[in-house]
Structures are given as structure tokens and as C-alpha cells.
Amino acid sequence: MPNPKRRHSKARTSSRRAHDALKSHALSECPNCHERKMPHRACPKCGYYKGREVLDVEESS
């Protein structure tokens, strides 16, 4: 099994890890209640997807 002959420098390691940061989710607007939601998913606030209600969401007030 081959092993590295020399250690990698901190700059080289940091350059490789530069793209490992987490990115925020892409959000779209719900056409029914205008809240932010994940695309291609039912709205967690109103329960609508593609113009019809698919989830029963209880009002919390």
C-alpha cells in the first residue's frame, strides 16, 4: 500500500478544503401564502402543493 513520501502543506490542505463549506438551501416562495419553502415540496406553513392542499396543518395561535 503506497504511503505519502512528504506531508502536504497547510496552504495545500486549506485550498482543497475551500469548497467543503455548507451552502444554504435554495428557497422559493409559496404561491398560496407567500412564505419561503423548499422547491418541489409542500409548504410547511399552509400545506399546499401545486395549487391543492396535501397536508393538514393545524393553526398554532
Biopython code that builds the backbone (N, CA, C, O; Angstrom):
import numpy as np
from Bio.PDB.StructureBuilder import StructureBuilder

atoms = [
    (1, "MET", "N", (0.848, -1.178, 0.000)),
    (1, "MET", "CA", (0.000, 0.000, 0.000)),
    (1, "MET", "C", (0.894, 1.241, 0.000)),
    (1, "MET", "O", (1.716, 1.403, 0.902)),
    (2, "PRO", "N", (0.746, 2.121, -0.998)),
    (2, "PRO", "CA", (1.617, 3.305, -1.048)),
    (2, "PRO", "C", (1.276, 4.318, 0.035)),
    (2, "PRO", "O", (0.115, 4.510, 0.398)),
    (3, "ASN", "N", (2.303, 4.944, 0.525)),
    (3, "ASN", "CA", (2.152, 5.992, 1.537)),
    (3, "ASN", "C", (2.773, 7.276, 1.012)),
    (3, "ASN", "O", (3.699, 7.227, 0.203)),
    (4, "PRO", "N", (2.267, 8.448, 1.467)),
    (4, "PRO", "CA", (2.866, 9.703, 1.012)),
    (4, "PRO", "C", (4.310, 9.843, 1.507)),
    (4, "PRO", "O", (4.623, 9.515, 2.651)),
    (5, "LYS", "N", (5.172, 10.333, 0.629)),
    (5, "LYS", "CA", (6.575, 10.494, 0.999)),
    (5, "LYS", "C", (6.803, 11.776, 1.779)),
    (5, "LYS", "O", (7.657, 11.824, 2.665)),
    (6, "ARG", "N", (6.038, 12.824, 1.452)),
    (6, "ARG", "CA", (6.151, 14.109, 2.146)),
    (6, "ARG", "C", (4.770, 14.534, 2.618)),
    (6, "ARG", "O", (3.753, 14.138, 2.050)),
    (7, "ARG", "N", (4.754, 15.351, 3.670)),
    (7, "ARG", "CA", (3.470, 15.855, 4.171)),
    (7, "ARG", "C", (2.965, 16.990, 3.291)),
    (7, "ARG", "O", (3.754, 17.706, 2.674)),
    (8, "HIS", "N", (1.645, 17.149, 3.235)),
    (8, "HIS", "CA", (1.053, 18.250, 2.484)),
    (8, "HIS", "C", (1.115, 19.519, 3.328)),
    (8, "HIS", "O", (0.911, 19.477, 4.541)),
    (9, "SER", "N", (1.395, 20.630, 2.687)),
    (9, "SER", "CA", (1.488, 21.898, 3.412)),
    (9, "SER", "C", (0.101, 22.351, 3.861)),
    (9, "SER", "O", (-0.914, 21.857, 3.368)),
    (10, "LYS", "N", (0.068, 23.292, 4.797)),
    (10, "LYS", "CA", (-1.205, 23.834, 5.290)),
    (10, "LYS", "C", (-1.942, 24.578, 4.188)),
    (10, "LYS", "O", (-3.170, 24.519, 4.123)),
    (11, "ALA", "N", (-1.220, 25.274, 3.324)),
    (11, "ALA", "CA", (-1.846, 26.006, 2.220)),
    (11, "ALA", "C", (-2.514, 25.045, 1.238)),
    (11, "ALA", "O", (-3.616, 25.310, 0.757)),
    (12, "ARG", "N", (-1.860, 23.952, 0.949)),
    (12, "ARG", "CA", (-2.431, 22.975, 0.024)),
    (12, "ARG", "C", (-3.667, 22.315, 0.625)),
    (12, "ARG", "O", (-4.658, 22.091, -0.071)),
    (13, "THR", "N", (-3.607, 22.008, 1.903)),
    (13, "THR", "CA", (-4.753, 21.410, 2.587)),
    (13, "THR", "C", (-5.915, 22.397, 2.645)),
    (13, "THR", "O", (-7.062, 22.017, 2.410)),
    (14, "SER", "N", (-5.628, 23.658, 2.954)),
    (14, "SER", "CA", (-6.680, 24.676, 3.029)),
    (14, "SER", "C", (-7.294, 24.936, 1.666)),
    (14, "SER", "O", (-8.498, 25.170, 1.562)),
    (15, "SER", "N", (-6.472, 24.899, 0.609)),
    (15, "SER", "CA", (-7.000, 25.107, -0.735)),
    (15, "SER", "C", (-7.949, 23.990, -1.120)),
    (15, "SER", "O", (-8.962, 24.234, -1.775)),
    (16, "ARG", "N", (-7.637, 22.778, -0.725)),
    (16, "ARG", "CA", (-8.512, 21.646, -1.032)),
    (16, "ARG", "C", (-9.818, 21.751, -0.263)),
    (16, "ARG", "O", (-10.880, 21.414, -0.787)),
    (17, "ARG", "N", (-9.744, 22.213, 0.967)),
    (17, "ARG", "CA", (-10.936, 22.296, 1.818)),
    (17, "ARG", "C", (-11.756, 23.567, 1.595)),
    (17, "ARG", "O", (-12.761, 23.769, 2.277)),
    (18, "ALA", "N", (-11.357, 24.416, 0.672)),
    (18, "ALA", "CA", (-12.053, 25.684, 0.455)),
    (18, "ALA", "C", (-13.480, 25.473, -0.025)),
    (18, "ALA", "O", (-14.327, 26.340, 0.195)),
    (19, "HIS", "N", (-13.776, 24.353, -0.674)),
    (19, "HIS", "CA", (-15.100, 24.100, -1.225)),
    (19, "HIS", "C", (-15.950, 23.204, -0.317)),
    (19, "HIS", "O", (-17.040, 22.795, -0.717)),
    (20, "ASP", "N", (-15.485, 22.897, 0.871)),
    (20, "ASP", "CA", (-16.204, 21.985, 1.764)),
    (20, "ASP", "C", (-17.236, 22.688, 2.628)),
    (20, "ASP", "O", (-17.948, 22.018, 3.377)),
    (21, "ALA", "N", (-17.349, 23.999, 2.557)),
    (21, "ALA", "CA", (-18.282, 24.737, 3.420)),
    (21, "ALA", "C", (-19.723, 24.404, 3.019)),
    (21, "ALA", "O", (-20.004, 24.161, 1.845)),
    (22, "LEU", "N", (-20.628, 24.395, 3.994)),
    (22, "LEU", "CA", (-22.039, 24.127, 3.732)),
    (22, "LEU", "C", (-22.679, 25.336, 3.070)),
    (22, "LEU", "O", (-22.380, 26.479, 3.417)),
    (23, "LYS", "N", (-23.554, 25.076, 2.122)),
    (23, "LYS", "CA", (-24.262, 26.147, 1.436)),
    (23, "LYS", "C", (-25.698, 26.190, 1.920)),
    (23, "LYS", "O", (-26.255, 25.162, 2.306)),
    (24, "SER", "N", (-26.302, 27.367, 1.903)),
    (24, "SER", "CA", (-27.684, 27.493, 2.362)),
    (24, "SER", "C", (-28.629, 26.884, 1.332)),
    (24, "SER", "O", (-28.310, 26.802, 0.146)),
    (25, "HIS", "N", (-29.791, 26.462, 1.804)),
    (25, "HIS", "CA", (-30.786, 25.850, 0.936)),
    (25, "HIS", "C", (-31.358, 26.875, -0.029)),
    (25, "HIS", "O", (-31.523, 28.044, 0.316)),
    (26, "ALA", "N", (-31.660, 26.426, -1.240)),
    (26, "ALA", "CA", (-32.360, 27.272, -2.192)),
    (26, "ALA", "C", (-33.825, 27.307, -1.791)),
    (26, "ALA", "O", (-34.448, 26.254, -1.648)),
    (27, "LEU", "N", (-34.384, 28.485, -1.608)),
    (27, "LEU", "CA", (-35.767, 28.622, -1.182)),
    (27, "LEU", "C", (-36.569, 29.330, -2.254)),
    (27, "LEU", "O", (-36.064, 30.209, -2.951)),
    (28, "SER", "N", (-37.832, 28.932, -2.375)),
    (28, "SER", "CA", (-38.744, 29.601, -3.293)),
    (28, "SER", "C", (-39.940, 30.098, -2.496)),
    (28, "SER", "O", (-40.083, 29.790, -1.312)),
    (29, "GLU", "N", (-40.793, 30.868, -3.156)),
    (29, "GLU", "CA", (-41.940, 31.455, -2.470)),
    (29, "GLU", "C", (-43.175, 30.607, -2.717)),
    (29, "GLU", "O", (-43.427, 30.190, -3.848)),
    (30, "CYS", "N", (-43.939, 30.352, -1.678)),
    (30, "CYS", "CA", (-45.196, 29.619, -1.799)),
    (30, "CYS", "C", (-46.213, 30.527, -2.495)),
    (30, "CYS", "O", (-46.431, 31.654, -2.051)),
    (31, "PRO", "N", (-46.843, 30.053, -3.583)),
    (31, "PRO", "CA", (-47.811, 30.913, -4.277)),
    (31, "PRO", "C", (-49.098, 31.128, -3.494)),
    (31, "PRO", "O", (-49.860, 32.047, -3.795)),
    (32, "ASN", "N", (-49.351, 30.286, -2.487)),
    (32, "ASN", "CA", (-50.589, 30.401, -1.713)),
    (32, "ASN", "C", (-50.445, 31.379, -0.543)),
    (32, "ASN", "O", (-51.251, 32.298, -0.400)),
    (33, "CYS", "N", (-49.420, 31.184, 0.290)),
    (33, "CYS", "CA", (-49.280, 32.018, 1.491)),
    (33, "CYS", "C", (-48.068, 32.946, 1.432)),
    (33, "CYS", "O", (-47.871, 33.756, 2.338)),
    (34, "HIS", "N", (-47.253, 32.843, 0.381)),
    (34, "HIS", "CA", (-46.077, 33.701, 0.152)),
    (34, "HIS", "C", (-45.007, 33.551, 1.223)),
    (34, "HIS", "O", (-44.245, 34.484, 1.472)),
    (35, "GLU", "N", (-44.944, 32.383, 1.858)),
    (35, "GLU", "CA", (-43.849, 32.082, 2.786)),
    (35, "GLU", "C", (-42.724, 31.407, 1.999)),
    (35, "GLU", "O", (-42.948, 30.885, 0.907)),
    (36, "ARG", "N", (-41.523, 31.423, 2.558)),
    (36, "ARG", "CA", (-40.386, 30.768, 1.931)),
    (36, "ARG", "C", (-40.474, 29.266, 2.189)),
    (36, "ARG", "O", (-40.757, 28.846, 3.311)),
    (37, "LYS", "N", (-40.231, 28.446, 1.146)),
    (37, "LYS", "CA", (-40.291, 27.000, 1.280)),
    (37, "LYS", "C", (-39.270, 26.361, 0.354)),
    (37, "LYS", "O", (-38.757, 27.011, -0.556)),
    (38, "MET", "N", (-38.976, 25.089, 0.587)),
    (38, "MET", "CA", (-38.084, 24.342, -0.285)),
    (38, "MET", "C", (-38.805, 24.072, -1.605)),
    (38, "MET", "O", (-40.001, 23.781, -1.595)),
    (39, "PRO", "N", (-38.109, 24.161, -2.739)),
    (39, "PRO", "CA", (-38.774, 23.898, -4.008)),
    (39, "PRO", "C", (-39.158, 22.425, -4.158)),
    (39, "PRO", "O", (-38.468, 21.542, -3.649)),
    (40, "HIS", "N", (-40.261, 22.170, -4.861)),
    (40, "HIS", "CA", (-40.784, 20.828, -5.135)),
    (40, "HIS", "C", (-41.211, 20.111, -3.860)),
    (40, "HIS", "O", (-41.161, 18.882, -3.794)),
    (41, "ARG", "N", (-41.627, 20.863, -2.852)),
    (41, "ARG", "CA", (-42.116, 20.277, -1.606)),
    (41, "ARG", "C", (-43.347, 21.045, -1.156)),
    (41, "ARG", "O", (-43.534, 22.210, -1.507)),
    (42, "ALA", "N", (-44.187, 20.372, -0.371)),
    (42, "ALA", "CA", (-45.379, 21.030, 0.145)),
    (42, "ALA", "C", (-44.962, 22.112, 1.132)),
    (42, "ALA", "O", (-43.964, 21.971, 1.839)),
    (43, "CYS", "N", (-45.730, 23.184, 1.173)),
    (43, "CYS", "CA", (-45.439, 24.291, 2.079)),
    (43, "CYS", "C", (-45.715, 23.851, 3.515)),
    (43, "CYS", "O", (-46.816, 23.379, 3.800)),
    (44, "PRO", "N", (-44.752, 23.989, 4.428)),
    (44, "PRO", "CA", (-44.993, 23.580, 5.810)),
    (44, "PRO", "C", (-45.929, 24.524, 6.569)),
    (44, "PRO", "O", (-46.469, 24.149, 7.609)),
    (45, "LYS", "N", (-46.128, 25.749, 6.057)),
    (45, "LYS", "CA", (-46.984, 26.721, 6.748)),
    (45, "LYS", "C", (-48.462, 26.511, 6.412)),
    (45, "LYS", "O", (-49.308, 26.518, 7.307)),
    (46, "CYS", "N", (-48.780, 26.321, 5.110)),
    (46, "CYS", "CA", (-50.191, 26.214, 4.711)),
    (46, "CYS", "C", (-50.559, 24.814, 4.223)),
    (46, "CYS", "O", (-51.746, 24.492, 4.168)),
    (47, "GLY", "N", (-49.590, 23.970, 3.867)),
    (47, "GLY", "CA", (-49.864, 22.607, 3.450)),
    (47, "GLY", "C", (-50.244, 22.459, 1.988)),
    (47, "GLY", "O", (-50.724, 21.398, 1.588)),
    (48, "TYR", "N", (-50.044, 23.492, 1.177)),
    (48, "TYR", "CA", (-50.428, 23.434, -0.238)),
    (48, "TYR", "C", (-49.233, 23.039, -1.097)),
    (48, "TYR", "O", (-48.087, 23.376, -0.797)),
    (49, "TYR", "N", (-49.535, 22.307, -2.187)),
    (49, "TYR", "CA", (-48.545, 21.963, -3.194)),
    (49, "TYR", "C", (-49.246, 21.909, -4.533)),
    (49, "TYR", "O", (-50.248, 21.210, -4.687)),
    (50, "LYS", "N", (-48.729, 22.640, -5.498)),
    (50, "LYS", "CA", (-49.293, 22.722, -6.853)),
    (50, "LYS", "C", (-50.768, 23.095, -6.839)),
    (50, "LYS", "O", (-51.566, 22.516, -7.577)),
    (51, "GLY", "N", (-51.127, 24.052, -6.009)),
    (51, "GLY", "CA", (-52.475, 24.602, -6.010)),
    (51, "GLY", "C", (-53.521, 23.815, -5.248)),
    (51, "GLY", "O", (-54.693, 24.191, -5.254)),
    (52, "ARG", "N", (-53.128, 22.730, -4.591)),
    (52, "ARG", "CA", (-54.114, 21.979, -3.810)),
    (52, "ARG", "C", (-53.530, 21.625, -2.454)),
    (52, "ARG", "O", (-52.312, 21.557, -2.291)),
    (53, "GLU", "N", (-54.402, 21.400, -1.486)),
    (53, "GLU", "CA", (-53.961, 21.117, -0.118)),
    (53, "GLU", "C", (-53.592, 19.631, -0.014)),
    (53, "GLU", "O", (-54.410, 18.762, -0.315)),
    (54, "VAL", "N", (-52.386, 19.356, 0.402)),
    (54, "VAL", "CA", (-51.931, 17.977, 0.539)),
    (54, "VAL", "C", (-51.574, 17.622, 1.986)),
    (54, "VAL", "O", (-51.433, 16.444, 2.313)),
    (55, "LEU", "N", (-51.428, 18.624, 2.850)),
    (55, "LEU", "CA", (-51.127, 18.392, 4.262)),
    (55, "LEU", "C", (-52.163, 19.098, 5.135)),
    (55, "LEU", "O", (-52.620, 20.195, 4.816)),
    (56, "ASP", "N", (-52.519, 18.455, 6.229)),
    (56, "ASP", "CA", (-53.375, 19.092, 7.217)),
    (56, "ASP", "C", (-52.475, 19.811, 8.213)),
    (56, "ASP", "O", (-51.777, 19.171, 9.000)),
    (57, "VAL", "N", (-52.490, 21.141, 8.178)),
    (57, "VAL", "CA", (-51.646, 21.944, 9.069)),
    (57, "VAL", "C", (-52.554, 22.604, 10.101)),
    (57, "VAL", "O", (-53.506, 23.309, 9.766)),
    (58, "GLU", "N", (-52.224, 22.351, 11.372)),
    (58, "GLU", "CA", (-53.011, 22.949, 12.454)),
    (58, "GLU", "C", (-52.539, 24.372, 12.714)),
    (58, "GLU", "O", (-51.342, 24.654, 12.655)),
    (59, "GLU", "N", (-53.466, 25.257, 12.998)),
    (59, "GLU", "CA", (-53.129, 26.639, 13.320)),
    (59, "GLU", "C", (-52.592, 26.697, 14.743)),
    (59, "GLU", "O", (-53.243, 26.220, 15.672)),
    (60, "SER", "N", (-51.424, 27.271, 14.917)),
    (60, "SER", "CA", (-50.833, 27.412, 16.259)),
    (60, "SER", "C", (-50.903, 28.881, 16.665)),
    (60, "SER", "O", (-50.084, 29.697, 16.242)),
    (61, "SER", "N", (-51.905, 29.205, 17.498)),
    (61, "SER", "CA", (-52.028, 30.577, 17.948)),
    (61, "SER", "C", (-52.371, 30.641, 19.415)),
    (61, "SER", "O", (-52.514, 31.730, 19.969)),
]
sb = StructureBuilder()
sb.init_structure("model")
sb.init_model(0)
sb.init_chain("A")
sb.init_seg("    ")
for serial, (resi, resn, name, xyz) in enumerate(atoms, 1):
    if name == "N":
        sb.init_residue(resn, " ", resi, " ")
    sb.init_atom(name, np.array(xyz, "f"), 0.0, 1.0, " ", f" {name:<3s}", serial, name[0])
structure = sb.get_structure()
